Amino acid sequence: MGYELEFNGADLPFLSKNYHVQVHAKEEKIDYNIFNLKEEYEVTKNNKGGELISPVYQNIQDLKKELNTWLIKLKKAKAYISYEEDKNIGFHIHVSKNFLNKDFQKYLDLLKFLVAFKYEISSIAKGDNKYLRPMAALEVLSLTKDVVYKFMLADEKTLTELTKKIYPVRFTKQTMELRYFNSSLNFATLEKYIDFTTALVKTFESDYDYDLINYYFINQNAKNRSASFKKLLSL
């Protein structure tokens, strides 16, 4: 698992010098074995604000520990989150696609889950903010039952292409990216995002309840949705 944390305010040269992290332009390739800082077109202004990109972690507790350390560093560098400066500032999580085991039916069932429980996921993803950021909200609305039905006619390669631009979940050759989350410098908030993602992966690694997912996917107004969401994820 790895993450991308967008932030306002902190001086990128200061962070680079004091914490020995390289700053990259938006289109530069980076080394995912180490921490990196990246300029973001909508966030970076006069070398202030940008994106912290983590290395890939095998151990979630290590990820959390080093994330908490970096939040302290960012705050010392006067980082903050401002939806007035950038209404779409976000936090993205990447996980290996291995949990889907190249099983296209699992891809579809995962998408059904994300559609069926979009309001529960959005409630987590808004974090410290009152609302989900506009871009993520539009992406959530774009992932509909009709879209999933269309994906049923696709294959894994086509699905990777189809999810590249306009949905809150995107598949690359190696990873799944969840783009729902509002950014935050609050560790407890980011930990909730990470724990949700971890639970989602564990659910689809095991023998999940297909019938329950399909029921709420088809019946968008069915009762006990929140309880079923927690049951499926063992929350």
DRENNUMI-422936 format. One line per 3 residues: number of its first residue (from 1); their letters; for each residue z, x, y of C-alpha. Coordinates in nm, 3 decimals, always signed. Last residue first. Example, Ala and Ser with C-alpha at 12.3 -4.5 7.8 and 13.67 -1.06 7.14 Angstrom:
// DRENNUMI-422936
2) sa) +0.714,+1.367,-0.106 ~ +0.780,+1.230,-0.450;
//
This chain:
// DRENNUMI-422936
235) lsl) +1.082,-1.597,-0.322 ~ +0.933,-1.605,-0.673 ~ +0.581,-1.609,-0.521;
232) lkk) +0.475,-1.926,-0.707 ~ +0.817,-2.084,-0.655 ~ +0.823,-2.007,-0.284;
229) fsa) +0.483,-2.172,-0.231 ~ +0.590,-2.463,-0.452 ~ +0.895,-2.524,-0.232;
226) srn) +0.678,-2.513,+0.082 ~ +0.421,-2.753,-0.062 ~ +0.673,-3.013,-0.174;
223) kan) +0.435,-3.296,-0.079 ~ +0.056,-3.301,-0.106 ~ -0.147,-3.303,+0.215;
220) qni) -0.407,-3.039,+0.118 ~ -0.459,-3.185,-0.228 ~ -0.740,-2.973,-0.376;
217) fyy) -0.583,-2.633,-0.302 ~ -0.237,-2.776,-0.367 ~ -0.336,-2.883,-0.719;
214) nil) -0.537,-2.566,-0.783 ~ -0.238,-2.344,-0.713 ~ -0.014,-2.556,-0.938;
211) dyd) -0.272,-2.556,-1.217 ~ -0.323,-2.179,-1.198 ~ +0.046,-2.104,-1.246;
208) yds) +0.046,-1.723,-1.248 ~ +0.049,-1.510,-1.562 ~ +0.125,-1.176,-1.396;
205) eft) -0.059,-0.936,-1.165 ~ -0.145,-1.230,-0.941 ~ +0.218,-1.304,-0.865;
202) kvl) +0.308,-0.936,-0.827 ~ +0.039,-0.893,-0.560 ~ +0.160,-1.196,-0.363;
199) att) +0.522,-1.081,-0.388 ~ +0.431,-0.739,-0.247 ~ +0.235,-0.901,+0.036;
196) fdi) +0.527,-1.130,+0.123 ~ +0.769,-0.836,+0.109 ~ +0.547,-0.632,+0.343;
193) yke) +0.519,-0.913,+0.598 ~ +0.895,-0.976,+0.578 ~ +0.958,-0.602,+0.626;
190) lta) +0.747,-0.612,+0.943 ~ +0.979,-0.875,+1.088 ~ +1.297,-0.694,+0.984;
187) fnl) +1.162,-0.369,+1.131 ~ +1.106,-0.518,+1.476 ~ +0.829,-0.327,+1.655;
184) ssn) +0.594,-0.620,+1.601 ~ +0.228,-0.704,+1.550 ~ +0.120,-1.053,+1.453;
181) fyr) +0.012,-1.074,+1.090 ~ -0.284,-1.242,+0.926 ~ -0.508,-0.942,+0.857;
178) lem) -0.448,-0.892,+0.484 ~ -0.673,-0.615,+0.352 ~ -0.766,-0.591,-0.016;
175) tqk) -0.866,-0.247,-0.130 ~ -1.106,-0.028,-0.327 ~ -1.464,-0.136,-0.259;
172) tfr) -1.351,-0.340,+0.040 ~ -1.212,-0.692,+0.035 ~ -1.106,-0.880,+0.345;
169) vpy) -0.840,-1.147,+0.391 ~ -0.785,-1.319,+0.727 ~ -1.156,-1.416,+0.735;
166) ikk) -1.439,-1.349,+0.980 ~ -1.587,-1.006,+0.930 ~ -1.592,-0.835,+0.591;
163) tle) -1.519,-1.131,+0.364 ~ -1.878,-1.207,+0.267 ~ -1.966,-0.847,+0.178;
160) tlt) -1.673,-0.806,-0.061 ~ -1.751,-1.147,-0.210 ~ -2.107,-1.035,-0.278;
157) ked) -1.983,-0.735,-0.476 ~ -1.730,-0.942,-0.673 ~ -1.978,-1.220,-0.758;
154) alm) -2.099,-1.528,-0.572 ~ -2.142,-1.893,-0.667 ~ -1.767,-1.951,-0.658;
151) fky) -1.770,-1.800,-0.308 ~ -1.937,-2.116,-0.179 ~ -1.656,-2.329,-0.322;
148) vvd) -1.412,-2.094,-0.150 ~ -1.589,-2.147,+0.182 ~ -1.584,-2.524,+0.133;
145) ktl) -1.208,-2.515,+0.069 ~ -1.158,-2.334,+0.397 ~ -1.111,-1.978,+0.528;
142) slv) -1.241,-2.021,+0.884 ~ -0.914,-2.183,+0.998 ~ -0.724,-1.871,+0.891;
139) ela) -0.976,-1.650,+1.075 ~ -0.936,-1.860,+1.389 ~ -0.556,-1.827,+1.372;
136) amp) -0.590,-1.452,+1.314 ~ -0.804,-1.417,+1.627 ~ -0.572,-1.637,+1.834;
133) rly) -0.240,-1.461,+1.748 ~ -0.013,-1.683,+1.538 ~ +0.225,-1.873,+1.760;
130) knd) +0.586,-1.854,+1.877 ~ +0.596,-1.476,+1.837 ~ +0.856,-1.273,+1.651;
127) gka) +0.668,-1.294,+1.321 ~ +0.359,-1.516,+1.342 ~ +0.268,-1.402,+0.990;
124) iss) +0.551,-1.581,+0.811 ~ +0.457,-1.921,+0.955 ~ +0.090,-1.838,+0.901;
121) iey) +0.157,-1.787,+0.529 ~ +0.328,-2.126,+0.502 ~ +0.045,-2.290,+0.697;
118) kfa) -0.226,-2.125,+0.486 ~ -0.069,-2.235,+0.157 ~ -0.365,-2.402,-0.015;
115) vlf) -0.623,-2.177,+0.153 ~ -0.450,-1.852,+0.061 ~ -0.382,-1.979,-0.292;
112) kll) -0.745,-2.083,-0.338 ~ -0.849,-1.735,-0.224 ~ -0.620,-1.582,-0.485;
109) dly) -0.762,-1.816,-0.748 ~ -1.114,-1.708,-0.655 ~ -1.034,-1.338,-0.678;
106) kqf) -0.849,-1.400,-1.004 ~ -1.160,-1.570,-1.144 ~ -1.357,-1.258,-1.052;
103) dkn) -1.142,-1.043,-1.280 ~ -1.193,-0.683,-1.165 ~ -0.825,-0.623,-1.256;
100) lfn) -0.705,-0.827,-0.958 ~ -0.394,-0.605,-0.934 ~ -0.626,-0.304,-0.907;
97) ksv) -0.749,-0.422,-0.566 ~ -0.529,-0.160,-0.398 ~ -0.330,-0.288,-0.104;
94) hih) -0.396,-0.282,+0.271 ~ -0.170,-0.444,+0.531 ~ -0.270,-0.522,+0.889;
91) fgi) -0.041,-0.564,+1.191 ~ -0.185,-0.719,+1.505 ~ -0.253,-0.723,+1.879;
88) nkd) -0.477,-1.021,+1.942 ~ -0.344,-1.144,+2.278 ~ -0.371,-0.800,+2.434;
85) eey) -0.205,-0.741,+2.770 ~ -0.032,-1.079,+2.779 ~ +0.041,-1.056,+2.408;
82) siy) +0.254,-0.751,+2.483 ~ +0.416,-0.542,+2.209 ~ +0.607,-0.235,+2.325;
79) aka) +0.591,+0.143,+2.299 ~ +0.816,+0.344,+2.530 ~ +0.782,+0.678,+2.343;
76) kkl) +1.139,+0.632,+2.219 ~ +1.027,+0.291,+2.091 ~ +0.742,+0.451,+1.899;
73) kil) +0.971,+0.712,+1.743 ~ +1.224,+0.448,+1.634 ~ +0.944,+0.238,+1.484;
70) wtn) +0.822,+0.550,+1.305 ~ +1.155,+0.597,+1.130 ~ +1.155,+0.231,+1.019;
67) lek) +0.804,+0.275,+0.879 ~ +0.920,+0.588,+0.694 ~ +1.193,+0.396,+0.515;
64) kld) +0.975,+0.093,+0.448 ~ +0.695,+0.298,+0.294 ~ +0.939,+0.494,+0.081;
61) qin) +1.086,+0.166,-0.042 ~ +0.735,+0.043,-0.125 ~ +0.661,+0.335,-0.359;
58) qyv) +0.297,+0.414,-0.429 ~ +0.221,+0.463,-0.062 ~ -0.112,+0.520,+0.115;
55) psi) -0.074,+0.700,+0.447 ~ +0.009,+0.497,+0.754 ~ -0.216,+0.415,+1.047;
52) leg) -0.050,+0.378,+1.389 ~ -0.281,+0.199,+1.631 ~ -0.324,+0.224,+2.004;
49) gkn) -0.130,+0.215,+2.328 ~ -0.156,+0.455,+2.621 ~ -0.438,+0.707,+2.658;
46) nkt) -0.552,+0.545,+2.984 ~ -0.573,+0.202,+2.816 ~ -0.573,+0.169,+2.437;
43) vey) -0.535,-0.190,+2.313 ~ -0.874,-0.362,+2.329 ~ -1.081,-0.058,+2.227;
40) eek) -0.822,+0.082,+1.986 ~ -0.750,+0.455,+1.979 ~ -0.612,+0.581,+1.651;
37) lnf) -0.296,+0.756,+1.543 ~ -0.271,+0.903,+1.195 ~ -0.004,+0.941,+0.928;
34) iny) -0.104,+1.143,+0.620 ~ -0.281,+1.097,+0.286 ~ -0.521,+0.844,+0.437;
31) dik) -0.720,+1.121,+0.609 ~ -0.925,+0.970,+0.890 ~ -1.287,+0.894,+0.975;
28) eek) -1.362,+0.863,+1.346 ~ -1.498,+0.535,+1.482 ~ -1.206,+0.442,+1.710;
25) ahv) -1.133,+0.793,+1.835 ~ -0.862,+0.977,+1.648 ~ -0.520,+1.105,+1.754;
22) qvh) -0.366,+1.362,+1.520 ~ +0.003,+1.343,+1.440 ~ +0.241,+1.632,+1.504;
19) ynk) +0.536,+1.417,+1.613 ~ +0.596,+1.555,+1.961 ~ +0.240,+1.652,+2.050;
16) slf) +0.063,+1.352,+1.896 ~ +0.316,+1.101,+2.025 ~ +0.293,+1.245,+2.378;
13) pld) -0.088,+1.255,+2.363 ~ -0.087,+0.886,+2.255 ~ +0.142,+0.763,+2.534;
10) agn) +0.328,+0.454,+2.419 ~ +0.238,+0.136,+2.606 ~ +0.103,-0.116,+2.359;
7) fel) +0.115,-0.126,+1.981 ~ -0.109,-0.185,+1.678 ~ +0.038,-0.115,+1.334;
4) eyg) -0.206,-0.043,+1.051 ~ -0.060,-0.050,+0.700 ~ -0.065,+0.108,+0.357;
1) m) +0.000,+0.000,+0.000;
//
